[in-house]
Amino acid sequence: MDFLRYNDVNAGGLLNQGDTCYLNNVKQELFQGFREAVERHNTCMDRHLKDLFDELQRRTPSTNTILNKLGIDRVWEQQDAAEFYVKILSQTSEAASQIFHGALTHTTICHNPQCGAQKPADSRFWHLPLSLNDSHSEEYQVVDGIREFFRDSHFSGLDQMYCEECDDKVDATVTCEVKHHPEVLVLLLKRFDFDYRYMRYVKNNRAVIVPVTLNLPENQTYELYAVVDHAGDLRGGHYAATIKSQDDDRWYNFNDGIVSLLSYQPFQVDHIERRVFICWFLTHT
């Protein structure tokens, strides 16, 4: 592995202000995903991110301004990378963050022969959560998780749904379709499950097969450009990111202040990852 710092690559590392590796790695992915978008807009968070992105191209900067804006003062406490990805984007301008916005349409279909009502409901998303328990093979496959996410849900018996047209509970089916594909698709692998026996969250360490390209329903293809790995448990651990540069098409490892070019270039084919927590994809044209 060739170790690089600061000016050796277009995006430098970020100083860990305590236990903030979770936030550093989210911002590395955002640098690759929408550095140009924030330059065109002027919310407070947009300006802070723009300044940070400018510094990333010159040196290893501090992230104190972003931490303060997000209300993070207990920097020595481990936090969740996915939570702060959403928090950052929710405070950026709509125009700058729209490349991460997707929309789903859930349609509830009444199976009463005298009714048959169909009721669509739209919802927006920043990421799609995939349960690691929804795959029947020893290794979890992201493509299986996507297939399961969009599978029709059927409700009958004790699980019947209320139909406003029938004014009664009925058998029903709920379908899920993509109404709007985001330019950047983020997949969250739900590695932490609540154990009711011990009344705490436990980590699912199942190996995951990460695809190089991914097809979403309604005919949209994405190409992998970053993964965030997590080592440890919910209360303590470390995040690191592997990111494909949009400038030279090579993969780099980002570990707080250290940026390293990977001598072995991963993700040339579908890849098995044992610590992957978040996957980032760009639309493929």
Secondary structure, DSSP 8 states (H G I E B T S, - for coil): -EEE-GGGSSS------SS-HHHHHHHHHHHHHHHHHHTT--SHHHHHHHHHHHHHTTS----HHHHHHTT---TTS---HHHHHHHHHHTS-HHHHGGG-EEEEEEEEE--TTT--EEEEEEEES-EEEETTS--SSSEEHHHHHHHHTS-EEE-GGG-EEETTTTEEE-EEEEEEEEE--SEEEEEEE-EEEETTTTEEEE----EEE-SEEEETTTEEEEEEEEEEEEE-SSSEEEEEEEE-TTT--EEEEETTEEEE-SS---SS-EEESSEEEEEEEE--
